[in-house]
Amino acid sequence: GENVEQHPSTLSVQEGDSAVIKCTYSDSASNYFPWYKQELGKRPQLIIDIRSNVGEKKDQRIAVTLNKTAKHFSLHITETQPEDSAVYFCAANTGTASKLTFGTGTRLQVTL
Amino acid sequence: GAVVSQHPSWVICKSGTSVKIECRSLDFQATTMFWYRQFPKQSLMLMATSNEGSKATYEQGVEKDKFLINHASLTLSTLTVTSAHPEDSSFYICSAHPGGGVTDTQYFGPGTRLTVL
């Protein structure tokens, strides 16, 4: 089955700096890679996603890059703000039934 | 659009009792719903995949007789934790997938926090 690894587990940046979170996946058949933001006690919220036919996608301060050959994808947040503080999860589908396998999560803290 | 609700939002029960959690897609039809469990400071672990009108598919290590899933309609799936024990205390989250090849996105419910005394 799919295995998704995520690094780092915690990340602390100063407000205005950039944050990068990296994930690797194992199943070459995976073709959909979403990123979720989860605040304490809340539901995961989709912040950006990318399909395997695209190498990069950007939405304002958030971007995701995908390297299919190396089987890794990354989340980039620029000009970080305190409200970006949360746990971020990457995920990859398994190709059947739209199942998602989640990474272990990254706790991002943006300090003033 | 694409709103998913869960009920209850939290529940406290005694050991040995059963608890039912509902997951509803409010403004779209979900051919597939997924049930996840999340322990504190951990990731989401998929428990089972629920397809309308058919039996759920459980992930390895998840007891199907303990976690009963019913997907009776295109907008409702239920998870029943039978004979709950303290180790079943967790955050249970459902997600709904519209299907039909329209989108890959799963829409998550707000979660249900289960505490078993």
Interface residues (C-beta under 8 A of the other chain):
Chain A: Y32 P34 Y36 G41 K42 R43 P44 Q45 L46 D49 R51 F89 N93 A97 S98 K99 L100 T101 F102 G103 T104 G105
Chain B: T32 F34 Q42 S43 L44 M45 L46 T49 N51 T57 F91 I93 H97 G99 D104 T105 Q106 Y107 F108 G109 P110 G111 R113
